[in-house]
């Protein structure tokens, strides 16, 4: 069998050249518009609603109540971002750069809370603590109730620190260890090496993780609702659900969007212009040797983290299911809600993947300033608090879409639009790995752009497309605010069932739905975590 052509091996892909040869890309633009419009147009409707009743909206925006919401929201975002970043970096350094044993096991245990939604963590905290909590029944004494801002901070920190941990761990594995070894050779302690050598190089990864944490906290609705914390997402939903005039809800939603844009602006301003070059390690890392006391402290700390973040919540949910089963009170699984979650998430993932397959070709093979904006807008939509996108769609659909309003079709379209960036990021990376010469060869044989895409590009990128689809499926399974605002009558998902059951103090029923949601979410998470292994 002859080897590949030297030209295919040595010539780097010229994506701009391939893009110039492809013509008739109007249909790619049409698909990009179709997937972004369901989020962008409703947001425009939200702004129009505010400007139409500007006097009423302005009164809401400048009120003392809004000032309190801004203060509470900013304080919660700052507190969760700081604690999650500190925990994520410390755990990553302990696992990747010290002599702690069972390193692969710790990587899995510390990252596991990522499959547990924040409102499930909040449910576990609420149902386990307090005079009537599960811990009081088991231990025989009343454990202090964790509610309010403290409870929301704890639930969101536990739910979001894996974002920082995963990014920081990946950065540490790519980092050249020679600088750290040189510092230790000169007598620096592990703490000094971390502070002066490792931490500055972790700044980009830690900053990206902190941004994800901040945006997640800002848009969270389930945990803050269960903990009764007065922040923007809860106030927006309360104004929407409790008033005939929904202008106040629209005004608060616009302020929430401005806060999200402010976070993005602040992250870019603080990112700096430093260049962080690092040679990929070509030999095993010489990890810092811990003293017996330090090693025991590291193991104890990671054990406490994994226990508090994953094992205790799971144990609490199992205990409530067991209690409900033995008492015959509502511990049965709601298969209708499970079917609703699976149907909505699967269809949304399929729609997002189909759109990403085409739009990824647009932004790579037709790279320009205009296509760059397509990519930026997709990530901007993903960064917006989802309750604001859903509220905008409520205003738009109730006025212009007639029968589509409160339909499953509209709900899955909004799902796919909100989470489209996850599919696009994976698909774009996969398309960039395909040599444009293969597509050129297809067109030179008389195949059109669509036939080339279907017969060459998509078959070569299916792994990336599948990974993006799994991400969309996983995220949609946990989505709550958009579902609450846009779902059809009598349509439920596991997320809605957990939220409503917890609000009615039916902990056994909420626990059963929570365990089922975690079990279903764990499948795509496992596939994503192991897809690149041997």
ZAMARGU-4260 file (C-alpha; in steps of 0.2 Angstrom, whole numbers, plus 5000, padded with zeros to 4 digits):
<rodrens>
0) 5000/5000/5000 | 5007/5017/4995 | 5009/5031/5008 | 5000/5047/5007 | 5006/5061/4995
5) 5020/5071/5002 | 5010/5087/4997 | 4996/5081/5009 | 5008/5079/5023 | 5020/5094/5022
10) 5008/5107/5015 | 4998/5116/5029 | 4980/5118/5026 | 4976/5135/5018 | 4958/5138/5025
15) 4957/5155/5017 | 4962/5148/4999 | 4948/5134/5002 | 4936/5148/5007 | 4939/5158/4991
20) 4936/5143/4980 | 4919/5139/4988 | 4905/5149/4981 | 4886/5150/4984 | 4887/5150/5003
25) 4871/5160/5005 | 4863/5144/5012 | 4876/5143/5026 | 4872/5161/5031 | 4854/5156/5031
30) 4857/5142/5043 | 4867/5153/5054 | 4853/5166/5055 | 4840/5152/5058 | 4850/5146/5073
35) 4854/5163/5081 | 4838/5172/5077 | 4828/5163/5091 | 4838/5171/5104 | 4843/5188/5096
40) 4826/5193/5090 | 4817/5190/5107 | 4830/5200/5116 | 4826/5214/5104 | 4808/5212/5108
45) 4813/5213/5126 | 4822/5230/5123 | 4807/5236/5113 | 4795/5232/5127 | 4806/5242/5139
50) 4807/5257/5128 | 4789/5257/5124 | 4785/5259/5142 | 4800/5268/5146 | 4793/5278/5161
55) 4787/5263/5170 | 4803/5253/5166 | 4814/5268/5171 | 4805/5269/5188 | 4809/5250/5191
60) 4827/5252/5185 | 4831/5267/5197 | 4821/5260/5212 | 4829/5256/5228 | 4823/5238/5225
65) 4834/5236/5210 | 4849/5243/5219 | 4847/5230/5232 | 4846/5216/5218 | 4862/5223/5210
70) 4871/5223/5227 | 4865/5205/5231 | 4869/5198/5214 | 4886/5206/5213 | 4891/5200/5230
75) 4885/5182/5226 | 4894/5182/5210 | 4910/5189/5218 | 4910/5177/5232 | 4906/5161/5222
80) 4919/5166/5209 | 4933/5169/5222 | 4929/5153/5232 | 4927/5142/5217 | 4943/5148/5209
85) 4953/5146/5225 | 4946/5128/5227 | 4949/5123/5209 | 4967/5129/5208 | 4972/5122/5224
90) 4964/5105/5220 | 4972/5105/5202 | 4989/5109/5209 | 4988/5096/5223 | 4984/5082/5210
95) 4995/5087/5196 | 5010/5094/5204 | 5013/5085/5221 | 5017/5067/5225 | 4999/5063/5231
100) 4995/5045/5228 | 4980/5038/5217 | 4981/5053/5205 | 4968/5047/5192 | 4955/5043/5205
105) 4956/5060/5213 | 4954/5068/5195 | 4938/5059/5193 | 4931/5062/5211 | 4935/5080/5211
110) 4927/5083/5194 | 4911/5073/5198 | 4901/5087/5205 | 4900/5094/5187 | 4886/5082/5183
115) 4875/5088/5198 | 4865/5103/5194 | 4866/5118/5207 | 4848/5116/5212 | 4851/5098/5216
120) 4865/5103/5228 | 4854/5116/5235 | 4840/5103/5238 | 4852/5091/5247 | 4858/5105/5258
125) 4840/5111/5262 | 4834/5093/5265 | 4849/5088/5276 | 4851/5103/5288 | 4839/5111/5300
130) 4829/5105/5314 | 4818/5093/5303 | 4832/5089/5291 | 4839/5072/5287 | 4855/5074/5297
135) 4845/5078/5313 | 4835/5062/5312 | 4851/5052/5309 | 4863/5060/5321 | 4850/5064/5334
140) 4853/5082/5336 | 4848/5098/5326 | 4861/5103/5313 | 4861/5121/5309 | 4850/5126/5294
145) 4860/5132/5279 | 4849/5144/5270 | 4849/5161/5261 | 4865/5169/5254 | 4876/5156/5264
150) 4867/5142/5257 | 4867/5149/5239 | 4885/5152/5240 | 4889/5135/5246 | 4878/5126/5233
155) 4885/5137/5218 | 4903/5135/5224 | 4901/5116/5225 | 4893/5116/5208 | 4905/5127/5199
160) 4923/5124/5205 | 4925/5109/5193 | 4925/5122/5179 | 4941/5130/5186 | 4948/5113/5191
165) 4947/5105/5174 | 4954/5120/5165 | 4968/5122/5178 | 4972/5104/5178 | 4974/5104/5159
170) 4985/5119/5159 | 4996/5111/5172 | 4998/5095/5162 | 5003/5106/5147 | 5015/5117/5157
175) 5034/5115/5155 | 5040/5109/5173 | 5058/5115/5171 | 5055/5131/5179 | 5047/5123/5194
180) 5061/5111/5195 | 5074/5124/5194 | 5065/5134/5208 | 5065/5119/5219 | 5083/5115/5215
185) 5087/5133/5222 | 5079/5129/5238 | 5061/5136/5236 | 5047/5128/5245 | 5032/5120/5236
190) 5022/5135/5242 | 5034/5147/5235 | 5036/5138/5219 | 5017/5138/5217 | 5015/5156/5221
195) 5029/5163/5210 | 5030/5151/5196 | 5014/5141/5194 | 5001/5153/5198 | 5007/5167/5185
200) 5006/5154/5171 | 4989/5148/5177 | 4982/5165/5175 | 4973/5162/5157 | 4966/5145/5162
205) 4960/5151/5179 | 4953/5167/5172 | 4943/5157/5159 | 4937/5146/5173 | 4932/5161/5184
210) 4922/5168/5169 | 4912/5152/5167 | 4909/5152/5186 | 4903/5171/5186 | 4892/5169/5171
215) 4884/5153/5178 | 4881/5161/5195 | 4874/5176/5187 | 4861/5166/5177 | 4857/5153/5190
220) 4839/5152/5195 | 4836/5135/5204 | 4848/5136/5218 | 4844/5154/5223 | 4826/5151/5221
225) 4826/5136/5233 | 4837/5146/5245 | 4826/5161/5244 | 4840/5173/5239 | 4834/5190/5233
230) 4844/5191/5216 | 4840/5196/5199 | 4835/5179/5191 | 4822/5176/5205 | 4816/5193/5205
235) 4813/5192/5186 | 4803/5176/5187 | 4793/5183/5202 | 4788/5199/5192 | 4784/5188/5177
240) 4773/5175/5186 | 4765/5187/5198 | 4760/5202/5188 | 4748/5206/5173 | 4759/5220/5168
245) 4776/5212/5164 | 4786/5228/5160 | 4795/5227/5177 | 4801/5209/5173 | 4807/5215/5156
250) 4816/5230/5164 | 4825/5219/5177 | 4829/5207/5163 | 4838/5221/5153 | 4848/5226/5169
255) 4853/5207/5171 | 4859/5207/5153 | 4869/5222/5156 | 4877/5214/5171 | 4882/5199/5161
260) 4890/5210/5148 | 4899/5220/5161 | 4907/5203/5167 | 4913/5199/5150 | 4920/5217/5148
265) 4929/5216/5165 | 4936/5199/5161 | 4943/5206/5144 | 4950/5221/5153 | 4959/5211/5167
270) 4965/5198/5155 | 4981/5208/5151 | 4992/5207/5135 | 5005/5196/5143 | 5011/5181/5132
275) 5011/5164/5140 | 5022/5153/5130 | 5026/5136/5137 | 5035/5121/5129 | 5025/5105/5130
280) 5033/5093/5143 | 5043/5080/5134 | 5047/5070/5150 | 5038/5065/5166 | 5035/5079/5178
285) 5046/5079/5194 | 5032/5082/5207 | 5035/5091/5223 | 5038/5078/5237 | 5026/5082/5252
290) 5031/5078/5270 | 5020/5065/5278 | 5010/5078/5287 | 5007/5088/5271 | 5002/5073/5261
295) 4990/5068/5275 | 4983/5086/5274 | 4981/5085/5255 | 4972/5069/5255 | 4961/5074/5269
300) 4957/5090/5260 | 4953/5082/5243 | 4943/5069/5253 | 4933/5082/5262 | 4930/5091/5245
305) 4924/5075/5236 | 4913/5070/5251 | 4905/5087/5253 | 4903/5091/5234 | 4897/5074/5228
310) 4896/5059/5240 | 4885/5068/5254 | 4873/5075/5241 | 4871/5058/5233 | 4869/5050/5250
315) 4856/5062/5255 | 4846/5060/5240 | 4847/5041/5242 | 4841/5042/5260 | 4826/5052/5255
320) 4821/5040/5242 | 4823/5026/5254 | 4813/5035/5267 | 4799/5039/5254 | 4799/5021/5248
325) 4797/5014/5266 | 4784/5026/5270 | 4774/5025/5254 | 4775/5044/5251 | 4780/5050/5233
330) 4796/5041/5230 | 4791/5034/5214 | 4800/5040/5198 | 4790/5052/5187 | 4793/5043/5170
335) 4783/5057/5161 | 4795/5070/5167 | 4810/5059/5162 | 4803/5057/5145 | 4800/5075/5143
340) 4819/5079/5148 | 4825/5065/5136 | 4814/5071/5121 | 4818/5090/5123 | 4836/5087/5126
345) 4838/5075/5112 | 4829/5085/5099 | 4838/5101/5104 | 4855/5092/5103 | 4851/5085/5085
350) 4846/5103/5080 | 4861/5111/5087 | 4873/5098/5079 | 4864/5100/5062 | 4866/5118/5062
355) 4884/5117/5069 | 4889/5106/5055 | 4885/5119/5042 | 4890/5135/5052 | 4907/5128/5057
360) 4911/5127/5038 | 4905/5145/5036 | 4916/5152/5050 | 4932/5141/5045 | 4931/5139/5026
365) 4923/5157/5023 | 4933/5166/5037 | 4930/5185/5037 | 4925/5198/5049 | 4907/5194/5045
370) 4909/5176/5049 | 4919/5181/5064 | 4904/5190/5071 | 4893/5174/5068 | 4904/5165/5080
375) 4905/5179/5093 | 4886/5181/5093 | 4884/5162/5096 | 4895/5164/5112 | 4887/5180/5117
380) 4870/5171/5117 | 4877/5157/5127 | 4884/5169/5140 | 4867/5178/5142 | 4857/5173/5157
385) 4844/5160/5150 | 4830/5168/5159 | 4832/5184/5149 | 4832/5175/5133 | 4816/5165/5138
390) 4807/5180/5144 | 4811/5189/5128 | 4804/5174/5118 | 4788/5175/5129 | 4785/5193/5124
395) 4789/5190/5105 | 4780/5173/5103 | 4764/5178/5112 | 4763/5193/5100 | 4769/5186/5083
400) 4770/5167/5083 | 4753/5162/5087 | 4751/5144/5089 | 4770/5141/5092 | 4769/5150/5109
405) 4770/5138/5123 | 4774/5123/5111 | 4787/5110/5112 | 4793/5115/5095 | 4797/5132/5101
410) 4805/5126/5117 | 4817/5115/5108 | 4822/5128/5096 | 4826/5140/5110 | 4836/5126/5118
415) 4846/5123/5102 | 4849/5142/5100 | 4855/5145/5118 | 4867/5130/5118 | 4872/5131/5100
420) 4889/5138/5105 | 4894/5122/5113 | 4891/5112/5097 | 4899/5125/5086 | 4915/5125/5097
425) 4917/5107/5095 | 4912/5106/5077 | 4924/5121/5072 | 4939/5112/5080 | 4934/5096/5070
430) 4933/5105/5053 | 4949/5114/5056 | 4957/5097/5057 | 4951/5092/5040 | 4963/5096/5026
435) 4955/5107/5013 | 4964/5098/4999 | 4951/5084/5001 | 4937/5096/4999 | 4946/5104/4984
440) 4948/5086/4976 | 4929/5083/4978 | 4924/5099/4970 | 4937/5096/4956 | 4927/5080/4952
445) 4911/5090/4949 | 4903/5089/4966 | 4895/5104/4973 | 4898/5112/4990 | 4883/5103/4998
450) 4888/5086/4991 | 4906/5089/4997 | 4900/5094/5014 | 4889/5079/5016 | 4901/5066/5008
455) 4918/5073/5014 | 4918/5085/5028 | 4904/5078/5039 | 4910/5060/5039 | 4928/5066/5044
460) 4921/5077/5058 | 4907/5066/5065 | 4917/5063/5082 | 4918/5082/5085 | 4900/5084/5080
465) 4895/5070/5092 | 4905/5078/5106 | 4896/5094/5104 | 4879/5086/5103 | 4883/5077/5120
470) 4887/5094/5128 | 4871/5101/5122 | 4861/5086/5128 | 4870/5087/5145 | 4867/5105/5147
475) 4849/5105/5141 | 4845/5091/5153 | 4849/5103/5168 | 4840/5119/5160 | 4827/5126/5172
480) 4822/5144/5169 | 4819/5143/5150 | 4809/5127/5153 | 4798/5136/5166 | 4794/5150/5155
485) 4792/5142/5138 | 4786/5124/5142 | 4769/5118/5135 | 4755/5116/5148 | 4756/5099/5157
490) 4774/5097/5150 | 4787/5093/5163 | 4805/5089/5164 | 4815/5082/5178 | 4822/5099/5182
495) 4805/5106/5183 | 4799/5092/5194 | 4814/5094/5206 | 4811/5112/5207 | 4792/5111/5210
500) 4793/5096/5222 | 4807/5105/5233 | 4796/5120/5233 | 4782/5110/5241 | 4794/5101/5253
505) 4791/5084/5245 | 4809/5079/5247 | 4807/5061/5243 | 4799/5065/5226 | 4812/5078/5222
510) 4826/5066/5227 | 4820/5052/5215 | 4820/5064/5201 | 4837/5071/5205 | 4845/5054/5206
515) 4837/5050/5189 | 4843/5066/5181 | 4861/5063/5188 | 4861/5045/5181 | 4856/5051/5164
520) 4868/5066/5164 | 4882/5054/5170 | 4882/5044/5153 | 4886/5059/5141 | 4899/5065/5154
525) 4908/5048/5155 | 4908/5047/5136 | 4915/5065/5134 | 4928/5061/5148 | 4934/5045/5139
530) 4932/5048/5121 | 4950/5053/5118 | 4957/5038/5127 | 4966/5023/5119
</rodrens>
